[in-house]
Amino acid sequence: MIVQACRVGALKLQPFSRAALAPSLLPDPLAVQTPAPTGLLIGLNLALQLFDGVATYAGWQQFGEANPLLRAGFEMWGAGPTLLAAKLLAILLLLLLARVPRRALVGVGLVFTLGAYAALSFIPWSLRLLI
């Protein structure tokens, strides 16, 4: 009950309940659908992480690395250990995101990371390595 019964002058207000309104007027806020099944989004994100690691390792000697953090890591620890650590961290963060209780935010976050890796890794590396 949001409003308790009260008396204002001669007007008596009745308790308000969501059920009193037609269901079509107020959609259930808990029934938010994610953009795609979470498992599919996690799988696609993990596949892009794997592609990004392999493509970066295959292409960085020929084209260099644009990411300054990875470039510094390559100089300090080498390409293999740096990429392994970076990809493991990215996968850990994806799996942590997937466990967030607010499912709508999980879907949005996974779609965002999928789009970002597709635009900033998959397309550029595909064009460079295949052309």
N, C-alpha and C positions, 0 to 999 in steps of 0.2 A: 504494500500500500504506500503510495507516494504521498497523498494528502489525507490526513485524518479528518474524520467528520468534525465539522465545526459550525458554529452558528454566527452568521453575520447579519445582524438585524433580523428581519423576518425570513431571510433566505438561508436555507440549510444546505450546505455543500455535502455531497455524497463522496465516499471514498473513491479515488480514481484507480482503475486497474487497466492494465494493458489489454486484457482479454475483452474489455468492453468495446474497444475499437475494432473495426473490421481489419482482418489480417492483411488485406491489400494496402491499407493506409500506412501501416508501420511495419516494414519488413523486420524479421527477427535479426538483431545485430550479431547473434552468435552463428548464424547460418551463412557466413561469408565463405565463398568458394575460392580456393587457390587457383591460379591460372592454369596449372596442369598438375597431374599427380606428383606428389613430392618425390617419390622414388624415381620417376622418370627424370625429373630435374636434377636430382643428385647424380644419377648415372651419367647424364649428359655433361654436367659440370666436371665430374671425375674424368670422363673421356677427354674433355678439353684440357684438363690439367696434364694428363699423360701426353697428349699431342704437343702441348706447349713445351714440356720438358724435353721431349725427343727433338722437336723442331729447333728449339733454342740450341741444344747441344750440337745438332747437325749443321746449323747455319751460322753460329757465332764466329767461327774461325774465318769463314768466307766473307761475312757481312759485318761482323762486329756485333756488339750488344748495345742497344739504345738505352736500356734501363741502367741508370747510374749505380743503383744498389747492387744489382747482379754483376755489373762490370767490376766494381770494387771487390766483390766477393771472389770473382774469377781471378783477380790479381793476387789476393791474399791466400786463398785456399784451393784454387783450381776450379775448373768448370764443373766437373762431376760432383764433388762434395757440395758446392754452392747450390747447384740445381737440385740435388737431392734434398737438401735442407729446405730450400724455398718451396719445392713442390710438396714436401711432407707438411710444412706449415700451412700452405694453402689448403691442402686436403683436410687437415685438422680443423681449420676455421670453417670450411664447408660443412663438415660433420657437426661442429658445434652449432652452426646456424640452423641446421636441420633439426636440432633438438630444442629449439626455442618453443615455448608453449603456445605462443600466438601464431597459429598455423597460417593465417593470412600474411603475416610478416615474413614467414619462412618462404612462402611462394613468391612473394615480391622480391625478396633478397636473392633467391636462387635464380629467378628470371633475370634480375639485374646482373648478377655475376656471369651468367651464361651469355648475355648480350655483350658484356664488356670483354670477356675472353674471346668471343667470336669476332668482335670488331677489332680488338687490339692485339690479338695473337693469331687466331686461326686464318683470317683473311690475309693479313700481311705476310705471315710465314708461308702460306700456301702459294701466294703470288711469287714470292722470292725464290722459293725452292723448286717450284714447278716450271717457272718461265726462264 
